[in-house]
């Protein structure tokens, strides 16, 4: 976003929004568990029912020019999962009791949240954030991406209208109508908490605001296919992940490291799933179409159909192809295809011999980008899975699952449902997990006396304990 001088009139509008938010905050902070749960269901259905969600998904794709009109709707499962997770937890009053330790934990609101919305999820992320925020008794001010202001504004208005229809204050949720980097900075510095889902620049701005911020790091999802994988099943899952919303998400499979003995079979399986294997010349043309001379990703080729991607590179592919494959030319900053693609393109790599060789390639890929985000493996060898988990600099590893459908939570795994994924210090984030309800809350810990719990010093210090020193000190 370009920098713009913030006018007094714009500051006045921001102050008015915050005045309404602070007034709403005083109301919701006293709500019961039943009241907040009802509001969660209300906004989730209003914006997430199949008819409405499809409409706003189409609107988001049309407004941004990125993504797949039909595929975007597939993200609706996250609304169902987030609502499921939120309704299963308590957020009001005592939410955790440990009698043995004498600890009771009380849930409290975080306050007013500034929520920065990405271009790739302008219709999903506001619903997810609203469910968790209302559950936690927070108030939210949404800041849309400049390319999807209308879509995010429409989704928030739908939820505001739904709240008003059941007699609740619509100002629990508000949305900025005008956005640029400097306006967003003004919004963030007045908030109690920032939820920033988006690119590196957005996260830097959030962490520079002076307020607590949860951010998502960049991705470069890498999959290892070892000798025990089923190529057909693995290829199908990768196709599902890669083609979802035209590969717009940073969770989508991007790099596939394939055991040499299965390489040809996997490539054939990819072709059967709709993959197109680019020639060396076509790979070079794709590189020029996807990155400019300064190495910056060209937005017009982000999250587009493979046919459009090929045309941008100056060649044609069959209409039935669902994604493009390029064979690795090497790994490193100078080899663009070993970084994040964010479109319907996979990079395939071949490893020979020991599994260690696959791990070494994985190490090199994450030095290029994507540290902290996601990795995956198609394997039935628990030793390989364990070695990857010990080695990979990521916060989540999906085993035999399509990344973009699994690592933000799935009905078929135990990950917390979300549309925002913390990537630990690797990704410049403060959390190493999916950002969910617990991150939207403050907590009050109440501690009651318990039986003394202090082991003897010789037990604590073990072989280093010297009773003579202790006795000598006691006599002084």
C-alpha positions as CSV (number, residue, x, y, z in Angstrom):
1,X,0.0,0.0,0.0
2,X,1.3,3.5,-0.9
3,X,1.6,6.1,1.9
4,X,-1.0,8.8,2.1
5,X,-1.2,11.7,4.5
6,X,-4.1,11.2,6.9
7,X,-6.4,14.2,6.9
8,X,-8.2,15.6,10.0
9,X,-11.5,14.4,8.5
10,X,-10.2,10.9,8.3
11,X,-8.9,11.0,11.9
12,X,-12.3,12.2,13.0
13,X,-14.0,9.2,11.3
14,X,-11.6,6.8,13.0
15,X,-12.3,8.4,16.3
16,X,-16.0,8.1,15.7
17,X,-15.7,4.4,14.9
18,X,-13.7,3.9,18.1
19,X,-16.2,5.8,20.2
20,X,-18.9,3.4,19.0
21,X,-16.6,0.4,19.6
22,X,-15.8,1.5,23.2
23,X,-19.5,2.0,23.9
24,X,-20.3,-1.4,22.5
25,X,-17.4,-2.9,24.5
26,X,-19.1,-1.8,27.8
27,X,-22.2,-3.7,26.8
28,X,-20.7,-7.0,25.6
29,X,-18.2,-7.4,28.4
30,X,-21.1,-8.3,30.8
31,X,-22.8,-10.8,28.5
32,X,-23.5,-14.4,29.6
33,X,-22.2,-17.5,27.9
34,X,-25.6,-18.1,26.4
35,X,-25.8,-14.6,24.9
36,X,-22.4,-14.8,23.2
37,X,-23.0,-18.3,21.9
38,X,-26.3,-17.2,20.4
39,X,-24.5,-14.3,18.6
40,X,-21.8,-16.7,17.3
41,X,-24.5,-18.9,15.7
42,X,-26.3,-15.8,14.4
43,X,-23.4,-14.2,12.5
44,X,-22.0,-17.6,11.3
45,X,-25.3,-18.5,9.7
46,X,-26.0,-15.0,8.3
47,X,-22.7,-14.7,6.5
48,X,-21.9,-18.4,6.2
49,X,-25.1,-20.0,5.0
50,X,-24.5,-21.6,1.6
51,X,-26.4,-19.1,-0.5
52,X,-24.9,-16.0,1.0
53,X,-21.4,-17.4,1.3
54,X,-21.4,-18.3,-2.4
55,X,-22.5,-14.8,-3.3
56,X,-19.8,-13.1,-1.3
57,X,-17.2,-15.6,-2.5
58,X,-18.0,-14.7,-6.1
59,X,-17.9,-11.1,-5.2
60,X,-14.5,-11.5,-3.6
61,X,-13.0,-13.2,-6.6
62,X,-14.5,-10.7,-9.0
63,X,-13.4,-7.7,-7.0
64,X,-9.8,-8.9,-6.5
65,X,-9.3,-10.6,-9.9
66,X,-7.7,-13.5,-8.1
67,X,-9.0,-16.9,-7.1
68,X,-11.6,-19.3,-8.4
69,X,-15.3,-18.3,-8.2
70,X,-16.4,-21.9,-7.6
71,X,-13.4,-23.2,-5.6
72,X,-13.5,-20.3,-3.1
73,X,-16.8,-21.7,-1.7
74,X,-14.9,-24.8,-0.6
75,X,-13.5,-22.7,2.3
76,X,-16.9,-22.7,3.9
77,X,-15.9,-25.8,5.9
78,X,-13.7,-23.5,8.1
79,X,-16.8,-21.6,9.2
80,X,-18.4,-24.8,10.3
81,X,-15.2,-25.9,12.1
82,X,-14.6,-22.6,13.8
83,X,-18.2,-22.5,15.1
84,X,-17.8,-26.1,16.3
85,X,-14.7,-25.3,18.2
86,X,-16.1,-22.1,19.7
87,X,-19.3,-23.6,20.9
88,X,-17.4,-26.4,22.6
89,X,-15.4,-24.1,24.9
90,X,-16.3,-21.8,27.7
91,X,-15.3,-18.1,27.6
92,X,-17.3,-16.5,30.4
93,X,-16.5,-16.8,34.1
94,X,-14.4,-19.8,35.4
95,X,-13.3,-21.6,32.2
96,X,-10.8,-24.0,33.8
97,X,-10.4,-25.5,37.3
98,X,-7.6,-27.6,38.6
99,X,-8.4,-28.6,42.2
100,X,-5.1,-30.4,42.7
101,X,-3.2,-27.2,42.1
102,X,-5.8,-24.9,43.5
103,X,-6.0,-23.0,40.2
104,X,-9.1,-21.5,38.6
105,X,-8.8,-19.6,35.4
106,X,-11.4,-16.9,34.4
107,X,-12.0,-15.8,30.8
108,X,-12.0,-12.1,30.1
109,X,-12.4,-10.0,26.9
110,X,-9.3,-8.8,25.1
111,X,-11.2,-5.5,24.2
112,X,-11.3,-3.8,20.8
113,X,-9.6,-5.8,18.1
114,X,-8.3,-4.3,14.8
115,X,-8.6,-7.1,12.3
116,X,-6.6,-6.8,9.1
117,X,-8.1,-8.9,6.3
118,X,-6.2,-10.4,3.4
119,X,-7.2,-10.1,-0.3
120,X,-7.3,-13.9,-0.6
121,X,-9.9,-14.4,2.1
122,X,-12.0,-11.2,2.2
123,X,-15.2,-13.2,2.8
124,X,-14.0,-16.0,5.1
125,X,-11.6,-14.3,7.6
126,X,-14.2,-11.7,8.8
127,X,-16.6,-14.5,9.7
128,X,-14.0,-16.6,11.5
129,X,-12.7,-13.5,13.4
130,X,-16.3,-12.5,14.3
131,X,-17.2,-15.9,15.7
132,X,-14.1,-16.1,18.0
133,X,-14.3,-12.4,18.9
134,X,-18.0,-12.4,19.9
135,X,-17.4,-15.7,21.8
136,X,-14.6,-13.9,23.8
137,X,-16.8,-10.8,24.3
138,X,-14.6,-8.6,22.1
139,X,-15.5,-5.8,19.7
140,X,-13.9,-5.8,16.2
141,X,-13.0,-3.1,13.7
142,X,-12.2,-4.7,10.4
143,X,-9.7,-3.2,8.0
144,X,-10.1,-4.7,4.5
145,X,-7.4,-5.2,1.9
146,X,-7.5,-2.3,-0.6
147,X,-8.4,-4.7,-3.5
148,X,-11.4,-6.2,-1.6
149,X,-12.9,-3.3,0.3
150,X,-16.4,-3.9,-1.0
151,X,-16.4,-7.6,-0.3
152,X,-15.3,-7.4,3.2
153,X,-17.6,-4.4,3.8
154,X,-20.5,-6.4,2.5
155,X,-19.7,-9.4,4.7
156,X,-19.4,-7.3,7.8
157,X,-22.7,-5.5,7.0
158,X,-24.5,-8.8,6.7
159,X,-23.3,-9.8,10.2
160,X,-24.2,-6.3,11.6
161,X,-27.7,-6.6,10.1
162,X,-28.1,-10.1,11.6
163,X,-27.1,-8.8,15.1
164,X,-29.5,-5.9,14.8
165,X,-32.3,-8.3,13.8
166,X,-31.9,-10.2,17.1
167,X,-31.8,-7.1,19.2
168,X,-28.0,-6.9,19.6
169,X,-25.7,-3.9,19.0
170,X,-24.4,-4.0,15.4
171,X,-21.4,-2.0,16.6
172,X,-19.9,-5.1,18.0
173,X,-18.6,-5.4,14.5
174,X,-17.5,-2.5,12.3
175,X,-15.6,-2.1,9.1
176,X,-13.5,0.7,7.6
177,X,-14.8,2.0,4.3
178,X,-11.5,3.6,3.3
179,X,-8.1,2.0,3.7
180,X,-4.4,2.8,3.0
181,X,-1.3,2.0,5.0
182,X,-1.4,5.2,7.0
183,X,-5.1,4.9,7.9
184,X,-4.6,1.3,8.9
185,X,-1.7,2.5,11.2
186,X,-4.1,4.9,12.9
187,X,-6.7,2.2,13.4
188,X,-4.1,-0.2,14.8
189,X,-2.6,2.1,17.4
190,X,-6.0,2.7,19.0
191,X,-6.8,-1.0,19.4
192,X,-6.2,-3.3,22.3
193,X,-5.2,-6.2,20.1
194,X,-4.4,-6.7,16.4
195,X,-5.2,-9.8,14.3
196,X,-3.3,-9.4,11.1
197,X,-3.7,-12.1,8.4
198,X,-1.8,-11.2,5.2
199,X,1.6,-10.6,3.8
200,X,5.0,-9.7,5.3
201,X,4.4,-5.9,5.1
202,X,1.1,-6.2,7.0
203,X,2.7,-8.2,9.7
204,X,5.6,-5.7,10.0
205,X,3.1,-2.9,10.3
206,X,1.1,-4.7,13.0
207,X,4.2,-5.5,15.1
208,X,5.3,-1.9,14.7
209,X,2.0,-0.5,16.0
210,X,2.9,-0.6,19.6
211,X,0.0,-2.9,20.4
212,X,-0.1,-6.7,20.9
213,X,-0.5,-8.4,17.6
214,X,-1.1,-11.9,16.3
215,X,0.1,-12.4,12.7
216,X,0.5,-15.1,10.2
217,X,3.8,-15.8,8.5
218,X,4.4,-16.5,4.8
219,X,4.1,-20.0,3.5
220,X,6.0,-22.3,1.0
221,X,4.3,-25.6,1.8
222,X,6.6,-28.6,1.0
223,X,5.5,-32.2,0.7
224,X,7.7,-35.3,0.9
225,X,6.6,-38.5,-1.0
226,X,8.7,-41.3,0.4
227,X,8.9,-44.9,-0.9
228,X,5.9,-46.0,1.2
229,X,3.4,-43.5,-0.2
230,X,0.6,-44.4,-2.5
231,X,1.3,-42.2,-5.6
232,X,-2.3,-42.1,-6.8
233,X,-3.8,-41.1,-3.4
234,X,-0.9,-38.6,-2.7
235,X,-1.3,-37.0,-6.2
236,X,-5.1,-36.7,-5.7
237,X,-4.6,-34.9,-2.4
238,X,-2.0,-32.6,-3.7
239,X,-4.2,-31.7,-6.7
240,X,-7.0,-30.9,-4.2
241,X,-4.6,-28.7,-2.2
242,X,-3.0,-27.0,-5.2
243,X,-6.2,-26.2,-7.1
244,X,-8.3,-25.0,-4.2
245,X,-9.1,-21.4,-5.0
246,X,-6.4,-21.5,-7.7
247,X,-3.7,-22.0,-5.1
248,X,-4.3,-18.7,-3.5
249,X,-3.5,-19.9,0.1
250,X,-0.1,-20.0,1.5
251,X,-1.0,-23.5,2.8
252,X,-1.3,-24.9,-0.7
253,X,1.2,-27.6,-1.7
254,X,4.0,-25.9,-3.5
255,X,7.0,-28.1,-3.5
256,X,6.9,-31.9,-3.9
257,X,10.0,-33.9,-3.0
258,X,9.6,-37.4,-4.5
259,X,11.5,-40.6,-3.9
260,X,13.4,-41.5,-7.1
261,X,12.0,-45.0,-7.4
262,X,8.4,-43.6,-7.6
263,X,9.1,-40.4,-9.5
264,X,7.9,-41.4,-12.9
265,X,4.8,-43.0,-11.4
266,X,4.0,-39.9,-9.3
267,X,4.4,-37.6,-12.4
268,X,2.0,-39.9,-14.3
269,X,-0.4,-39.8,-11.4
270,X,-0.2,-36.0,-11.4
271,X,-1.0,-36.0,-15.1
272,X,-4.0,-38.2,-14.4
273,X,-5.2,-35.7,-11.8
274,X,-5.0,-32.9,-14.4
275,X,-1.4,-31.8,-14.2
276,X,0.6,-30.4,-17.1
277,X,4.4,-30.9,-17.1
278,X,6.0,-27.8,-18.5
279,X,9.1,-28.1,-20.8
280,X,12.3,-26.5,-19.9
281,X,11.6,-23.6,-22.3
282,X,8.1,-23.2,-20.8
283,X,9.5,-23.2,-17.3
284,X,11.7,-20.3,-18.2
285,X,8.8,-18.4,-19.7
286,X,6.7,-19.0,-16.6
287,X,9.5,-17.6,-14.5
288,X,9.5,-14.4,-16.5
289,X,5.7,-14.2,-16.3
290,X,5.5,-14.7,-12.5
291,X,8.4,-12.6,-11.2
292,X,9.6,-9.2,-12.4
293,X,13.2,-8.2,-13.0
294,X,13.6,-7.3,-9.3
295,X,12.4,-10.7,-8.2
296,X,9.0,-9.4,-7.0
297,X,6.0,-11.6,-7.5
298,X,3.7,-10.3,-10.3
299,X,0.2,-9.9,-8.8
300,X,-1.6,-10.6,-12.1
301,X,-0.4,-14.3,-12.0
302,X,-1.3,-14.9,-8.4
303,X,-4.2,-17.4,-7.9
304,X,-5.2,-17.8,-11.6
305,X,-6.3,-20.7,-13.6
306,X,-3.4,-22.7,-15.2
307,X,-4.5,-21.8,-18.7
308,X,-4.3,-18.1,-17.8
309,X,-0.9,-18.7,-16.2
310,X,0.3,-20.4,-19.4
311,X,-1.0,-17.6,-21.6
312,X,0.8,-15.0,-19.5
313,X,3.9,-17.0,-20.2
314,X,3.2,-17.1,-24.0
315,X,2.0,-20.7,-24.5
316,X,-1.2,-22.7,-24.4
317,X,-2.2,-25.8,-22.4
318,X,-5.3,-28.0,-22.8
319,X,-8.5,-26.8,-21.3
320,X,-8.8,-29.8,-19.0
321,X,-5.5,-29.2,-17.2
322,X,-5.9,-28.2,-13.5
323,X,-2.3,-27.2,-12.6
324,X,1.1,-26.9,-14.0
325,X,4.3,-28.7,-12.9
326,X,7.8,-27.5,-13.4
327,X,10.8,-29.8,-12.6
328,X,13.4,-28.4,-10.2
329,X,16.3,-26.4,-11.7
330,X,17.8,-26.1,-8.2
331,X,17.1,-24.8,-4.7
332,X,18.1,-21.4,-3.5
333,X,17.1,-17.7,-3.7
334,X,18.3,-17.6,-7.3
335,X,15.9,-20.4,-8.2
336,X,12.5,-18.8,-8.0
337,X,10.5,-21.9,-8.2
338,X,11.8,-23.1,-4.9
339,X,10.0,-20.2,-3.2
340,X,6.3,-19.6,-2.7
341,X,4.2,-19.6,-5.9
342,X,0.6,-18.8,-4.7
343,X,-1.0,-20.0,-7.9
344,X,-1.8,-23.2,-9.8
345,X,1.9,-24.3,-10.2
346,X,3.9,-27.0,-8.4
347,X,7.6,-27.5,-8.3
348,X,8.7,-31.2,-8.3
349,X,12.0,-32.5,-7.0
350,X,13.5,-36.0,-7.2
351,X,15.6,-37.5,-4.3
352,X,17.6,-40.7,-4.5
353,X,18.7,-43.1,-1.9
354,X,18.2,-42.4,1.8
355,X,15.4,-40.4,3.4
356,X,18.1,-38.1,4.7
357,X,18.5,-36.8,1.2
358,X,14.8,-35.7,1.2
359,X,15.3,-34.0,4.5
360,X,18.4,-32.1,3.1
361,X,16.3,-30.8,0.2
362,X,13.6,-29.8,2.6
363,X,16.1,-27.9,4.7
364,X,17.3,-26.0,1.6
365,X,13.8,-25.1,0.5
366,X,12.9,-23.5,3.8
367,X,16.1,-21.5,3.7
368,X,14.5,-19.8,0.6
369,X,11.2,-19.1,2.3
370,X,8.2,-20.4,4.3
371,X,10.0,-21.1,7.6
372,X,7.5,-21.6,10.4
373,X,4.4,-22.3,8.3
374,X,3.7,-25.8,7.0
375,X,5.2,-29.0,5.8
376,X,3.8,-32.5,5.0
377,X,4.6,-36.0,4.2
378,X,3.0,-39.0,2.4
379,X,4.4,-41.9,4.3
380,X,3.5,-44.9,6.4
381,X,7.0,-45.0,7.9
382,X,6.7,-43.6,11.5
383,X,10.5,-43.2,11.7
384,X,10.4,-40.9,8.6
385,X,7.5,-38.9,10.0
386,X,9.3,-38.5,13.3
387,X,12.6,-37.5,11.7
388,X,10.7,-34.9,9.6
389,X,9.0,-33.5,12.7
390,X,12.4,-33.3,14.5
391,X,14.0,-31.5,11.6
392,X,11.5,-29.3,9.8
393,X,11.5,-25.6,10.8
394,X,7.7,-25.4,10.7
395,X,4.8,-25.3,13.2
396,X,2.6,-27.8,11.6
397,X,3.1,-31.0,9.6
398,X,0.3,-32.8,7.8
399,X,0.6,-36.5,7.4
400,X,-1.1,-38.0,4.3
401,X,-3.5,-35.0,4.0
402,X,-4.0,-32.1,1.5
403,X,-2.2,-29.2,3.1
404,X,-4.7,-26.4,2.2
405,X,-7.6,-28.4,3.5
406,X,-6.0,-29.7,6.6
407,X,-3.4,-27.4,8.3
408,X,-5.9,-24.7,9.3
409,X,-8.0,-27.4,10.9
410,X,-10.2,-30.1,9.5
411,X,-13.0,-32.4,10.5
412,X,-10.5,-35.2,10.0
413,X,-7.7,-34.0,12.2
414,X,-7.4,-32.4,15.6
415,X,-5.9,-29.0,14.6
416,X,-7.8,-26.0,15.8
417,X,-10.0,-24.5,13.1
418,X,-8.8,-21.1,11.9
419,X,-8.1,-18.8,8.9
420,X,-4.9,-17.4,10.6
421,X,-1.9,-19.5,11.3
422,X,0.9,-18.5,13.7
423,X,4.4,-19.5,12.4
424,X,6.5,-19.0,15.5
425,X,9.7,-17.0,15.6
426,X,10.7,-18.7,12.3
427,X,7.9,-16.7,10.6
428,X,8.3,-13.6,12.8
429,X,5.2,-14.5,14.9
430,X,4.7,-14.9,18.6
431,X,2.7,-18.1,18.5
432,X,3.5,-21.5,17.0
433,X,0.0,-22.7,16.5
434,X,-3.3,-22.0,14.8
435,X,-4.8,-18.7,16.0
436,X,-8.1,-19.6,17.7
437,X,-10.4,-18.6,20.6
438,X,-7.8,-18.6,23.3
439,X,-5.8,-15.9,21.5
440,X,-8.8,-13.6,21.6
441,X,-9.0,-13.5,25.4
442,X,-7.4,-12.3,28.6
443,X,-7.3,-14.5,31.6
444,X,-7.4,-14.0,35.4
445,X,-5.7,-16.8,37.4
446,X,-7.0,-17.4,40.9
447,X,-4.7,-19.5,43.1
448,X,-5.8,-21.0,46.4
449,X,-3.4,-22.5,49.0
450,X,-2.4,-26.2,48.5
451,X,-0.2,-28.6,50.4
452,X,3.4,-27.5,50.1
453,X,5.0,-28.7,46.9
454,X,8.8,-28.3,47.2
455,X,11.1,-31.3,46.7
456,X,14.2,-31.5,48.8
457,X,17.3,-29.8,47.5
458,X,19.3,-33.1,47.0
459,X,16.4,-34.3,44.7
460,X,16.3,-31.0,42.8
461,X,20.1,-30.6,42.2
462,X,20.9,-34.2,41.8
463,X,24.6,-35.0,41.3
464,X,25.5,-31.4,41.6
465,X,24.2,-31.0,45.2
466,X,26.9,-30.6,47.9
467,X,25.4,-31.0,51.4
468,X,28.6,-29.6,53.0
469,X,28.0,-26.3,51.3
470,X,24.4,-26.2,52.5
471,X,25.4,-27.0,56.1
472,X,28.2,-24.4,56.0
473,X,25.9,-21.7,54.8
474,X,23.3,-22.6,57.4
475,X,25.8,-22.1,60.2
476,X,26.8,-18.6,59.1
